[in-house]
Amino acid sequence: MDTPAPASPSLPTPEPAPARRPSLSLWRALQTVVSVGILTATLFTMWTPANLFTSSLTQKMSLALIPNQTLEAPLATPTGLPNPRIGIVAGHWGNDSGAVCADGLSEADVNLKVATLVKQSLLNEGFEVDLLEEFDKRLTQYQALVLVSIHNDSCDYINDEATGFKVAAALASPYPEKSEKLTACLVDRYQKITGMVFHFNSITPDMTQYHAYNEIHTDTTAAVIETGFLNLDRQILTEHPDVVAHGISAGILCYIHNEEVASTPTPSQP
């Protein structure tokens, strides 16, 4: 009887090969394509013909490139610096009438008219201008490039010499050269524009010791101008207040721009 041949050992069944994963470089490329697509779609939603090449579009593009940013919070816009400030006091305004003429014309009314025109003239030059009352609360430590108080002299006839204008700064000033410059500018420009004479020999302590000098900030250069006598100079003061105001504003601008002026006589220099 034949001996049966031994059975062949069975071989293990081979397992299917695992699926081939994409390479790392291919995955990164796919991420880049998706990111670019999202960014492009975002930019197209922001684009309009009106904002092309504008700073608004540039800002939005910058924000779109920064992760986790939103467009809801507005960007801070720097504010411009304030314009230089000038103070104009309308003498006696808000306090009393000042000198009053026989027909009822008051110094306070003339002062206010001229002061208002001066304010408008300086506003047109680009300055910030405060129109102040005689004892305005804002005068306490008031800071400005210049403070000018506008007044007028008596309605009464004194003599034929009682005509012309006066200008005076404080007797004691921490910056006397600035006070002298403002005085010289007001005298020079006012005299040339109005044709009036500088009545320097009748400047009073009420002008050189004017109350506001002790109230304002020491850095504020100040002066008082009496634009004329309400008697002999009445015509120019009431009929041509624009000329009077022009003379004052030109004097202020002369000081601010440091323009050339002639020497100014003083009460001690007749």
PyMOL commands that set and color helices and strands:
alter all, ss='L'
color gray80, all
select helices_A, chain A and resi 24-46+55-64+107-124+137-139+176-194+200-202+205-208+211-214+234-239+241-256
alter helices_A, ss='H'
color red, helices_A
select strands_A, chain A and resi 85-90+128-132+146-153+166-168+221-229
alter strands_A, ss='S'
color yellow, strands_A
deselect
rebuild
show_as cartoon
